[in-house]
Amino acid sequence: MGDGRSLESLWKRRSHAFRKETTPYFRYMSMSGFPAFLSLIVISGTLGYFKLIRDLPPHFPITAVGVIALVLASCWTPLRTWLAPADTVFLMPREGAMGSYIAASYRRSTIMTALFSAVMLLLYVPIYRQGAAPAHWLVLILGVAAIRGANLWGGWKERKIAWPGMRRLLRTARWLATVIVLYAWLTFVPWQSAIFTLLVAALFAFVYRLPSSHRFPWERLIEEEKTTHKRYYTFFGMFIDVPTLPSPIARRSYIAWVLRLVPYSRRNTFVYLYLASLLRTEMGGILIRLLLLGGLVTYWIAEDASLSGWGASLVYALFLLVLSVQLGALRQVHRHSVWKHVYPLPDSQRIQQYTKVDRMALIVVAAWLALPLALPLLMQGYYTPVAATAACALAYIAIRPSRMRKKLRKEEDDD
């Protein structure tokens, strides 16, 4: 029992150390324009939401929207354990007492995800009550809570599975099964949905017993912790220099073909290097996700023609600013690499070639983000906001290279 308490105390110390480590970066983030950007998104989303529930269209897909919203609230099972590679040496002999350590992680995860689930339910219930609503909304909340608990249990079982392929297969199956179960809760009477949920849970309880599993998934938990830690610092890197962490490499075959367009020559050495870093590291993944989110939000605002089309222009400008800040982190990727002083590369051309990659990437991002803005507004006859937005975007693209060159030269002088 004393061993369990000491491990739980270790968990608390590590959690406190991480908060202490990241607090300064949150302070730097708060001094940027990012909180104001989030505030604007929240305000715009709130206004659009109240307008939606006040005048819900007759053919609004209530069930489909509910499934999409609630599956995210039900299936997301993050787990912060603060474990490190050295723990496989120092903590593994105490594996039998690790239950209290993991229990502390699950308490934190349950609280955080419960808050997220509560927000999603509070947003969806007013929409749900305007449809057929086969169950009372309180019964729906209880059903979602039970599904949420089953997913937490399933997520832990999947982490213990020895083979990565089987783990991914069962995770996919769990998400698909949750979609089907939520559809049942939104379309059938409660007793039918409850019986179906129990049958699906029993099936997964049997299936999880089949693959080989570890007693305690050390390697999986350490890998998840590394990934989460890396995501935090990738986010902080948008606002200030952060300690260099190893970057996971992703193939992204759907976009990697762009590299083949770069001519194989000495004068394109850094073009290829920075473009490959952009496409294959987590930075590229963040850009893609931000671009998809920005396109979706911009389309919603543009289709609604908020503020006679100027609302969509403002959202476009904010997302373009956030994307350009994220893109600007590319110059930090190889800033402290020693190979620049080892290999005979044309370092004098580095700044010029970097700005070339930055400019082309920004043009692609701005053009792609402009499509969901321009098409709905032009179809509704709002030409002035589209023209003004295009002019401002082109002006920003024109002045950005000189600003990036100044930043790079200043950083070189500081080094």
Secondary structure, 3 states (H helix, E strand, C coil): CHHHHHHHHHHHHHHHHHHHHHHHHHHHHHCCCHHHHHHHHHHHHHHHHHHHHHCCCCCCCHHHHHHHHHHHHHHCCCCCCCCCCCHHHHCHHHHHHCHHHHHHHHHHHHHHHHHHHHHHHHHHHHHHCCCCCCCCHHHHHHHHHHHHHHHHHHHHHHHHECCHHHHHHHHHHHHHHHHHHHHHHHHCCHHHHHHHHHHHHHHHHHHCCCCCECCCCHHHHHHHHHHHHHHHHHHHCCCCCCCCCCCCCCCCHHHHHHHHHCCCCHHHHHHHHHHHHHHHCHHHHHHHHHHHHHHHHHHHHHHHCHHHHHHHHHHHHHHHHHHHHHHHHHHHCCCCCHHHHCCCCCHHHHHHHHHHHHHHHHHHHHHHHHHHHHHHHHHCCCHHHHHHHHHHHHHHHHHHHHHHHHHHHHHHHHC
